[in-house]
């Protein structure tokens, strides 16, 4: 399985805007350390970028050209293998983007990269909250030998950063995580309680703070939509449910940054990376509509 080469989001037909001119910066973060099950997420950003070249430029819901938004795709970041050093490096890279008042969309990589990007956003926006689309709570204190493992992402967010977290689509958890949910009064939107059609997201997010970081672990979607992820769990969100939540967040709150992580490519199949690219495109289009300012 030969990895694709780096390309800008949208492929060669979409101009890669300069950093200064961009409204949105796409940051590929190529990192994986101590995966729990399936491996390969370090290669995920390249596959998402390759798949994005196949996207049609017209958004089918609004009939507008999403690629009219000035997008800068940064060179891929290859952080250190050591988890704590990785977090520092990712945080510094994210802070550069956010301090320039750009919308940041990170492509992982395993979910641990989100610790750094969320930490950078939290320093800029003290009223930040996190919406986490994920099959898992990621609330373990230590997992596979590190406090900065993908299974510990939201534990670092609620304990170390003190942020409000709304997990969405949860359907797998450990006893340790349930204890944290109860102690921190976290109220997950369990997958089995989310309406099968178009959920009432506005009611679900009414307690969120004004600024939001959206973290999408692709295993939050059902494996029928995204089979290529490290720990696929049955009973997940449908693609259109995820889009509905993205639209609602962008309408009701200020989305300051987002990530799409945990793509583990499957040889001979393109469905997972293409779905991930479509979700990334929808985030960009919903957050930065063509023709509007920053």
N, C-alpha and C positions, 0 to 999 in steps of 0.2 A: 504494500500500500504506500504509494509515493505521495507525500504531502504536497499540496498546491503551493505555488509561490505567493508572496504577499501581493495584494492589489488593493486599491482604494475601495471603500464601500460603494457598491453600485457598479464596479468594474471600470474599464477604461472609457466608457461612454459618459460617465458622470465625472465632471471636473473635480479634482481634489483641491478644494479651496486652500488658500494659505491659512495658517493658524490665525493670523490677525483678522482675516476677513470672515472666518467661519462663525456660524451661530452654534453649530454642533461639532464636537470633537469626538471621533470614534477612536478608542484606545484599545488595541489588541494586547492582552496580557497572557503570555504563554507560560503557564506554570501549572505543575501538578506535583503533589507530594503526599505519599502514603494514602492512596485511594482506598476506600473501604471495599470495593467490589470491582466493577469494570474500570479499566484504565483507558487513557487516551485523550483526556481533556486538555492537556498542554497543546495539542495540535488543533484544538477546536477553533480558535480564532481564524486560522487560515482557511478552514473549510467554510465557515460562515461568510467570510469575505468573498471566497470563490463563488459560493451560491448566490450572493447578493448581485453578482454580475448578470444573473438570469432574471432578475426582477423587472417587470414592466414599470415604466416610469410614471404611468398614471395610477393614482390611487383609486381603486374601484368604488369606494364609498363616497368620495368627494369629487372625483373626476378632475383632480388637480395633480400637478407634477410635483411629487415629493422631492425629486432630485433638484428642483429649483432652489431648495434650501442650501445655503453654502455649508458644505460638510468638509471637514478636514479629517482624513484618516491618518493617525500618527503611525510612525514606524513601530513595529512590534516591540513590546517590552519583554525582555527575558530576565526576570528578577532572580535573585539568589535562591539556591535550593533550600537554604535554612529558613524555616518559616518566619521567625521573628525578623530576620533581615529582609525577607520578601515584603512583609507588611510595611516596613519603613520605606522601602524603595517605591512600592506602589502608592503609598500615601503621598510621597513627595511628587510623583508624576501627576497624580490626580489634583493635588493642590495647585500646581502650575496652571492647569486648565481652569479650575474653578475660580482662582483668583483673577483670571482674565475675563471673568463673567461669561464663560461659555457653558453651554449645556454639555455634560459629559456622559457619553455612553460607552461603557467598558464591555469588552467581549472576552470572556474567559475561555480556557483556564478553569481550574477547580474553584469551588465556591470560597475558598480561603482568601482569594484576591479581594473579595468584597470587604474584608476587615479593613484594608488600607484605604480603599476608595470611600467607604462610609466614614472612617475616621477623619479624612480630609474634609468631607462635606460637613461633618459635625463641628469642626473648628470654625468654619465660615458661617454656619447657620445654627446657632444654639437652640432654636426652636424646631429642629429637624425631627421628623419621625421616619420610620422605616416600614415599608410594606414589602413583605417577603412571600413571593409565590414559590412554594417548595413542598415536596412530599414529606419532608422531615422538618423538625423544629430546629435542629442545629444548636441545641442548648446544652450540650455536654461541656463540662469544664476542661477536660483533657480527653483527647481521642487519638489513638495511634501514636502516642508518645509526645503530643504537642498541644499546647493551649491555643495554637493558631492553625489548627487543622480545619478542614471543611466542615467537620461535625461540630465545631465550636464557634462558628461565625456569630450567631445571634447571642451566644453567651457573652462574648466579648462586647457586643453592641449594648446589651442591657446592663451588664455588670461594669465593664470598664468605661463605656461611653455614657451610660445612663440614659439611653434613648428609648422612646416609645416604639414598640414593635407590634405590627399586626401580621401574623402568619396567615396565609391564605392557601387552601388546598391541602392542608396537613392530613396525613393518613398513616404515618409511621412514627413511633416515639418510644423512648425508653423511660423507665421508672424515674431515673435521675432528672430527665427533662420535665416530666409531669410535676415533679416537686418544684422546679423552678417556675413553671407556669402558675402554680398555685401561690407560691411565695411572692412572685412579682405581679400577680393579678393580670397576667397576659390572657387575652381572650382570642384564641385561634378561631379562624373560620374553617372548621373541619370540612374536609372534602365531602363527606356523606351528608352534610347539612346544607350544602350549596345547591340552589335550585338548578334543575336540569336545563332549563331554558336560559333566559337572560336574567341573571340575578339582580336583586335590588342593591346594587353596589353603593348607591348614595347613602342608604341607611346604614350599610356596613361600615362606611368610612367616616361617619358623622363625628366621631370622637378623635379623629386624626388631627395633629397639629397642622399649621398652615403650609409648611414646607416639607416635601416628601422625597426620600430616596427610594427608588423601586429596584428591588433585587429579584431577578427571575432565574431561579434554578430550573433548568429545563425538565427535571424530573417532577416538577409541579404539574406539568401537563400529563395527560394520560399517555401511556406507552404507544397507544394506537396512533397518536399524533407525533410523538417524539420517542422512537425506540432507542435512538442512539444517545444514551446517557449512562452514567456510571452505575446508578442504582434505580432502575425503573420500578415504579410501584403501580400496581393496577388501581383503577378507580380515580384517576386524576382529572384535572380540569380539561375542558374542551378548548380548542384553539379560539373559537369565537367568544367564549367566556373570558379568556385572557384579554382579548382585544377590547371587550366591553369594559373591563376593569381599567385598562390603560386609558381609554377615552374618558372615563369618569374621573380618574385621578387628575388628568390634565385639565379637565373642566372645573373641578371643585377645589383643587389645591394647586400649589406651585411645585412642579416636579423639577428638582434642581440637578438630579443625576440619576442614572439607572445602569444596570448591568444585565447581561444575558450570559449565563455561565453553565458549565458542566455538560457541554457537548462532547460526546465520545463517538467519533465517526465510525460508521459500520462500512466495511469494504463492500462495494457493489451496490450501495444504497445512498440516495441523496435526500431522502425525505426529511431526516432530522435537521441537517444543516440548512436546507431550504426553508423549513418552518422557522428555524431560529432567525434566519435572515429576514423573513417576512415580519416576525415579531419586532426585530430591531428597526425595520423600516417603519412599522406602525408607531413605534415609540417616537422616532424622529419626527414623523409627520404630525402626530398628535401634539407633541410638545413644541414644535417649531413650524407652525403652518406656513406654507409659502406665502410671501407677500406681507407677512407681519414682521415687526421689529424683534429685537432681542427679548 
